[in-house]
Amino acid sequence: MIRFYLSLKRQFIHEKHERHEIKQEAVFVRRLTHRVVFETSEFFEFVRVFRDFRGQLLFLGLLLSIFLVACGSAPPPRLPQALEQANAAEKDARRALKGGELLRAQHGFAKTLALRQSLDDTAGVATTLINLATVTHQLHEDEAALTWLDKILLEKERIYAPEFHLTAGFRKAVILTNMVRLDEAESTLQLAEKICEKKCTTRFGIDALRARLLLLKGDAEGALALAQALSKEAQAGKEEQANALRIVAASEEKLARFASALQHYQAVLEIDKSLALGARIGEDLNGMARVSKQLGRDDEAAMYARRAVLVNEALSRK
C-alpha cells in the first residue's frame, strides 16, 4: 500500500514538473512570437523610410542636374579623337619645353603640326610652326628655325591671320640678329612694325630689338636713348624692361661710361634672377666682368667672370 502511494506521488510530481516546463515553453513562444512580430514591423518601417529617403535623393539629384544644365555647368561633350590627340601632343611638347627637354619638345610639336594640319586648323598650325621655330632656335639650328617661320611668312595665300605674320616676322628678326645678319633682320623687323602699327603688345619687344640693332650697327647714342625710354614703360613688363636695361648698360659700356654701365648691369641682373632667366643672367655677369675690368677692379671682374662660367656650364648640362 505504501509502495503504491509513493508511486502515485512520484508520478504526480513528474507530471507537475512537465506541466511547469510546458507552461514555461508557452511563455517563451509567446515572447518569441511577439519579438518577431515587433522586429518585422520595425523592418518594414525601415524599408518604408529608406524608400522615402531614396526617393528624396533621386529628386534632389534631378533638381541638381537641371540646375547645372541651366547654368551651363554640365560636363562638356568629349572631343573627337584626333583633336584630343593634337591637344595631348601639344601639352606634352609644352611641358617638355618648360623642362628643358628640347628634342622631346621638338618631336611633340612636329606631331602636333601633322595633327593640326589634318584638321585644317590654320590657327593651330601657325602657333605650332612658331613653337617649332622657337625650339629649333634653342637647339642652335637657326636655318631650320627660319624655315619653319617662312612657312607662314612666304605663304602666298592668306591662310594665316595677320597676328601670326607679326609674331613670325618678329621671331625671324630676332634670329637673324643673333646670326648677325643685320640688314635682313632690319627689313624683317620693318615688316613686323608695319603690321603692329604701334598698337600691338609686341611693340615693346620690337622697340627693344630696334635698340639692339642700333647698338650692333654702331649707333650707341641712338640705342641708349631708345632703350632708356623703353625701360621706363610700365606696360612693357619686367622681361622687356630687363632687355631694355641690358641695352642701356651695353650702350654705356660702348660709350666708356663704365661706372653707370656697372650699375645698370647690376640692376638688370636682379630682374633676371627674379625671372629665373639663366641665359640672361650669364650675359649680365659677363657684362659686369668686362666693365669691372675697365674700372680696374680685377678681383671683382674675375669673380663675375667665374660666376658666369658656372651659370653657362649648368645651362649646357640641362
C-alpha positions in Angstrom: 0.0 0.0 0.0 2.8 2.3 0.9 4.6 1.4 -2.3 1.5 2.3 -4.3 1.2 5.7 -2.5 4.9 6.5 -3.2 4.5 5.5 -6.9 1.5 7.9 -7.3 3.3 10.7 -5.6 6.3 10.3 -7.9 4.0 10.3 -10.9 2.2 13.4 -9.7 5.5 15.3 -9.1 6.7 14.3 -12.6 3.5 15.4 -14.3 3.6 18.7 -12.3 7.2 19.3 -13.5 6.2 18.6 -17.1 3.3 21.0 -16.9 5.6 23.7 -15.5 8.0 23.1 -18.4 5.2 23.3 -20.9 4.0 26.5 -19.3 7.5 28.0 -19.5 7.8 26.9 -23.1 4.5 28.5 -23.9 5.6 31.8 -22.3 8.9 31.6 -24.3 7.0 31.0 -27.5 4.7 33.9 -26.9 7.6 36.2 -26.1 9.5 35.0 -29.2 6.4 35.5 -31.4 5.9 39.0 -30.0 9.6 39.8 -30.6 9.5 38.5 -34.2 6.3 40.5 -34.9 7.8 43.6 -33.4 11.1 43.3 -35.3 9.3 42.5 -38.5 7.3 45.7 -38.1 10.5 47.6 -37.4 12.0 46.1 -40.6 9.1 47.1 -42.8 9.1 50.6 -41.2 12.8 50.9 -42.0 12.1 49.8 -45.6 9.4 52.4 -46.0 11.6 55.2 -44.6 14.6 54.1 -46.8 12.3 54.1 -49.9 11.1 57.6 -49.0 14.7 58.8 -48.4 16.0 57.3 -51.6 13.1 59.0 -53.5 14.1 62.3 -51.9 17.8 61.8 -53.0 16.7 61.0 -56.6 14.5 64.0 -56.6 17.4 66.2 -55.3 19.7 64.7 -57.9 17.3 65.5 -60.6 17.0 69.1 -59.4 20.8 69.5 -59.3 21.2 68.1 -62.8 18.6 70.6 -64.1 20.3 73.4 -62.3 23.8 72.5 -63.7 22.4 72.4 -67.2 20.6 75.7 -66.8 23.9 77.3 -65.5 25.9 75.8 -68.4 28.0 73.7 -65.9 27.1 70.3 -67.4 30.1 68.1 -68.3 31.4 69.1 -71.7 30.9 66.6 -74.5 34.0 64.5 -75.3 36.2 65.9 -78.1 36.8 63.9 -81.3 39.8 61.6 -81.0 42.0 63.4 -83.5 41.5 66.7 -81.6 42.2 65.0 -78.3 45.4 63.6 -79.7 46.5 67.0 -81.0 45.8 68.7 -77.7 47.7 65.9 -75.8 50.7 66.1 -78.1 50.9 69.9 -77.7 50.5 69.7 -73.9 53.3 67.2 -73.7 55.5 69.3 -76.0 55.0 72.4 -73.9 55.8 70.5 -70.7 59.0 69.2 -72.3 60.0 72.7 -73.5 59.4 74.1 -70.0 61.5 71.3 -68.5 64.4 72.0 -71.0 63.8 68.7 -72.9 64.3 70.4 -76.3 64.4 67.3 -78.5 61.3 65.8 -76.9 59.6 69.2 -77.3 60.6 69.4 -81.0 59.2 65.9 -81.6 56.0 66.7 -79.8 55.4 69.9 -81.8 56.1 68.1 -85.0 53.5 65.5 -84.1 51.1 68.4 -83.2 51.7 70.1 -86.5 50.7 67.0 -88.5 47.5 66.5 -86.5 46.5 70.2 -86.7 47.1 70.2 -90.5 44.9 67.1 -90.9 42.1 69.0 -89.2 42.5 72.2 -91.3 43.2 74.1 -88.0 45.1 77.1 -89.5 45.4 79.0 -86.2 46.7 75.8 -84.5 49.1 75.2 -87.4 50.6 78.7 -87.3 51.0 78.5 -83.5 52.8 75.2 -83.8 55.1 76.4 -86.6 56.2 79.3 -84.3 56.7 76.9 -81.4 58.8 74.7 -83.6 60.9 77.6 -84.7 61.5 78.6 -81.1 62.6 75.1 -80.0 64.7 74.7 -83.1 66.5 78.0 -82.5 67.2 77.0 -78.9 68.8 73.8 -80.3 71.1 76.2 -82.4 69.6 75.0 -85.7 69.0 78.5 -86.9 68.5 77.9 -90.6 65.9 75.2 -89.8 64.2 77.6 -87.4 64.0 80.3 -90.2 62.5 77.6 -92.5 59.6 77.0 -90.0 58.8 80.7 -89.8 59.0 81.1 -93.6 56.1 78.6 -93.9 54.0 81.4 -92.5 55.7 84.5 -93.9 56.2 83.2 -97.5 52.7 81.6 -97.8 51.2 83.2 -101.0 47.6 82.6 -100.0 46.1 84.4 -96.9 45.8 81.3 -94.9 47.2 82.7 -91.6 45.9 85.7 -89.7 47.9 88.9 -89.5 48.9 88.4 -85.9 50.7 85.2 -86.9 52.6 87.1 -89.6 53.5 89.7 -86.9 54.8 87.1 -84.4 56.6 85.1 -87.1 58.3 88.2 -88.5 59.4 89.4 -85.1 60.8 86.0 -84.2 62.6 85.8 -87.5 64.2 89.2 -87.0 65.4 88.1 -83.5 67.1 85.0 -85.0 68.6 87.0 -87.8 70.0 89.5 -85.3 71.5 86.6 -83.3 73.1 85.4 -86.5 74.5 88.9 -87.1 72.6 89.2 -90.4 71.7 92.7 -89.5 70.4 94.0 -92.8 68.0 91.1 -93.2 67.0 91.5 -89.6 66.2 95.2 -90.2 64.0 94.5 -93.2 62.1 91.7 -91.5 61.6 93.9 -88.4 60.2 96.6 -90.6 57.5 94.2 -91.9 56.6 93.3 -88.3 56.4 97.0 -87.3 54.1 97.7 -90.3 51.6 95.1 -89.1 51.8 96.2 -85.5 51.4 100.0 -86.1 52.5 100.8 -82.6 49.3 99.3 -81.2 50.1 95.6 -80.6 51.6 94.1 -77.4 54.7 93.1 -79.4 55.6 96.7 -79.8 57.8 96.7 -76.7 59.8 93.7 -78.0 60.1 95.4 -81.4 61.5 98.6 -79.8 64.0 96.6 -77.7 65.2 94.7 -80.9 65.3 98.1 -82.7 67.6 99.5 -80.0 69.8 96.3 -80.1 70.2 96.6 -83.9 71.2 100.3 -83.5 73.9 99.3 -81.0 75.2 96.4 -83.2 75.4 98.9 -86.1 77.5 101.3 -84.0 74.9 103.8 -83.0 75.3 103.6 -79.2 73.8 107.0 -78.6 70.6 106.1 -80.6 70.4 102.7 -78.9 70.8 104.3 -75.4 68.0 106.9 -76.0 65.5 104.3 -77.3 66.4 101.7 -74.6 66.1 104.3 -71.8 62.7 105.3 -72.9 61.6 101.6 -73.1 63.0 100.8 -69.7 60.5 103.3 -68.1 57.5 101.8 -69.9 55.5 100.2 -67.1 53.3 98.4 -69.6 56.3 96.7 -71.2 56.6 94.1 -68.5 59.6 93.1 -66.4 61.2 90.9 -69.1 61.2 93.7 -71.8 62.3 96.3 -69.2 65.2 94.0 -68.4 66.1 93.7 -72.1 66.0 97.5 -72.4 68.2 97.9 -69.3 70.7 95.4 -70.7 70.9 97.5 -73.9 71.3 100.7 -71.7 74.2 99.0 -69.9 75.8 97.8 -73.1 75.4 101.2 -74.8 77.1 102.9 -71.8 79.8 100.3 -71.9 80.3 101.2 -75.6 80.4 104.9 -74.7 83.0 104.2 -72.0 80.6 105.2 -69.2 81.8 102.2 -67.2 80.5 103.1 -63.7 77.0 103.8 -64.9 77.1 100.6 -67.1 78.1 98.5 -64.0 75.1 99.9 -62.1 72.7 99.0 -64.9 74.2 95.5 -65.3 73.7 95.0 -61.6 70.1 96.2 -61.8 69.2 94.0 -64.7 70.9 91.0 -63.0 68.4 91.4 -60.1 65.5 91.4 -62.5 66.8 88.4 -64.5 67.3 86.5 -61.3 63.7 87.2 -60.2 62.5 85.9 -63.6 64.9 82.9 -63.4 66.3 83.7 -66.9 69.6 81.6 -66.8 71.0 82.7 -70.2 70.3 86.3 -69.5 72.0 86.0 -66.0 75.1 84.7 -67.7 75.1 87.7 -70.1 74.7 90.2 -67.2 77.6 88.6 -65.2 79.9 88.8 -68.3 79.0 92.4 -68.8 79.7 93.1 -65.1 83.1 91.4 -65.5 84.0 93.5 -68.6 83.2 96.9 -67.1 84.7 96.0 -63.7 87.9 95.2 -65.5 87.8 98.6 -67.2 87.3 100.2 -63.8 90.4 98.5 -62.5 88.5 96.1 -60.2 90.3 93.0 -61.3 89.3 90.8 -58.3 85.6 91.7 -58.9 86.0 91.1 -62.6 87.4 87.6 -62.0 84.6 86.8 -59.6 81.9 87.9 -62.0 83.5 86.0 -64.9 83.7 82.8 -62.8 80.1 83.1 -61.8 79.1 83.5 -65.5 81.1 80.4 -66.4 79.4 78.3 -63.7 75.9 79.5 -64.9 76.7 78.7 -68.5 78.1 75.3 -67.7 75.0 74.5 -65.7 72.8 75.6 -68.7 74.7 73.4 -71.1 74.0 70.4 -68.9 70.2 70.9 -68.8 
